[in-house]
């Protein structure tokens, strides 16, 4: 790691201090590892995850150093520089994962919680309390749970195995399912209230394919700056857009687009799924041409999936809310707006403005 940092400090490389910045990521990773080993100096002997992590770190560092064997690495548009950026993204994912598995320097183990309940049930059923499993074992399990999906395994691996170590951790699986399963709720104004889950677990891989291998707007392993450069070639075509997984917020998407005035913007959708954001942005005239292509993908059929999850309010509960002079659908934080957001995995319900102010 020290050799990689020294190589990347070469002034000829002229790295920009923007995410993912390898000169910040590797020192932070080193600090986190020192903290972990200070807490438990024999953890390498007993912990399979940390063994895999360190082996992968060594391999990725060797790949970086190999890039410096030619002068092409100092050319900003070279393939070597693109590979360095991709490896920087992988290092960033590795650091996020390490911090998630070792909060406060202590191994979280079976206390790690996968956000989506169906995803957590899948992991616990197939892998029990293991932190990471080999890719081949993961594929067998996921194919059994999604029997009607025709998978492109290499593309799926690029999306799920963020750290590129031929394993899938519970952290990576959590990021993947948060990205591919998008929860959105609406309330029916009746005595029996129904919350509709638009993208249930059973369509996990269909959603993934729709948003990646089948969608021309998806760009993998690109940074903020690279998306901007890509869209600069399309400034004469407002409505052009691409989207990628955020490199600073695991599990969230970032959309870059050319505005009507030719300016380039990038945004992370808040409190809605990527499918919803793309569908609504298309209707509003912002996301029309994926990667400049003249024909967009129709997402309306996916938006209108029938309800898959229901939460009922009993007549006793309904009477209780009436006695209190309120209703179940009214947000109990502000008492002004209807609930339209469900927090996972706790299941609490609130309105979008309250969620937004809480996040801030």
Buried (B, 14 or more C-beta within 10 A) or exposed (E): BEEBBEBBEEEEBEBEEEBBBBBBBBEBBBEBBEEBBEEBEEBEEEBEBBEBBEEBBEEBBEBBEEBBEEEEBBEEEBEBBBBBBBBBBBBBBBBBBBBBBBEEBBBBEEEBEBBBEBBBEBBBEBBEEBBBBEBEBBBEBBEEBBEEBEBEEEBBBBBBBBBBBEBBBBBBBBBBBBBBBBBBBEBEEEBEBBBBBBBBBBBBBBBBBBBBBEBBBBBEBBBBEBBBEBBEEBBEBBBBBBBBBBBEEBBBBBBBBBEEEEEBEBBEBEBBBBBBBBBBBBEEEBBBBBBBEEEBBEBEEBBEBEBEBEBEBEEEEBEEBEEEEEBBBBBEBEEEBBBBBBEBEEEEBBBBBBBEEEEE
